[in-house]
Amino acid sequence: MTVAIIYHSVSGHTRQVAEQLADACDGMLIEVVCRTPYNVVTRYVVGGKRALSGEKDEIDPAMIDVADFERIVIGTPVWARHPTPAINAAVDALRGCEGKEAAIYATCGAVAGDTIALLQSALEQKGVRVVGGVVFAQHELQSEEKQKELVSLLGDTCAQ
Ligand SMILES: Cc1cc2nc3c(=O)[nH]c(=O)nc-3n(C[C@H](O)[C@H](O)[C@H](O)COP(=O)(O)O)c2cc1C
């Protein structure tokens, strides 16, 4: 097992991409969940606002050790054109990540805004080298082209 696929997903889109990638690369799925889940209203009025401010939610697992993996993938839903507070926390929770390469992806309705750039910057502050990012808009969730683009970022750790 050489690829850790760390993701947050509320309505399942980001999980779907993570599962497709895990199948393609024999990767290990690590789902991050909020300790205090949002409901359908607070997701927008609280979660969206917290995403916009770059805040972190309390998550499980509280620590994510990736020392045994060659590569990391981080997948986030787009909230208010930003990574989710749970994914901000997941980056903070990474251990053993310094010097590793990571690929990023985001799923969104249509507009990802600054999501990839912000996630890249947060990972770089942890000493991770980001090799690229892919955005999956709603209609692209099952796009083979997009999936190949993401797989190609993993190089020979994900030879198909
Ligand atoms: C609080 C909130 C804010 C959102 N903001 C955006 C946005 O700025 N741009 C966009 O294209 N989609 C936005 N969406 C839609 C989600 O990014 C999209 O449905 C995503 O694929 C959900 O991922 P999930 O199913 O893994 O939770 C938002 C959804 C929520 C719940």
The ligand as a Gaussian input file, in Angstrom:
#p B3LYP/6-31G(d) Opt

LIG

0 1
 C      -21.506000      24.821000       2.549000
 C      -21.345000      24.531000       1.065000
 C      -20.723000      25.459000       0.246000
 C      -20.524000      25.186000      -1.117000
 N      -19.850000      26.093000      -1.877000
 C      -19.604000      25.821000      -3.189000
 C      -18.833000      26.713000      -4.007000
 O      -18.314000      27.743000      -3.556000
 N      -18.673000      26.400000      -5.317000
 C      -19.215000      25.266000      -5.880000
 O      -19.036000      25.056000      -7.078000
 N      -19.901000      24.368000      -5.130000
 C      -20.108000      24.617000      -3.797000
 N      -20.783000      23.707000      -3.024000
 C      -21.162000      22.410000      -3.613000
 C      -20.132000      21.308000      -3.217000
 O      -18.797000      21.757000      -3.402000
 C      -20.289000      20.047000      -4.067000
 O      -21.597000      19.586000      -4.030000
 C      -19.306000      18.970000      -3.596000
 O      -19.096000      18.037000      -4.625000
 C      -19.801000      18.252000      -2.342000
 O      -18.889000      17.247000      -1.986000
 P      -19.336000      15.987000      -1.081000
 O      -20.506000      15.353000      -1.776000
 O      -18.140000      15.100000      -1.068000
 O      -19.696000      16.518000       0.264000
 C      -20.990000      23.963000      -1.674000
 C      -21.659000      23.044000      -0.844000
 C      -21.816000      23.308000       0.513000
 C      -22.476000      22.280000       1.395000

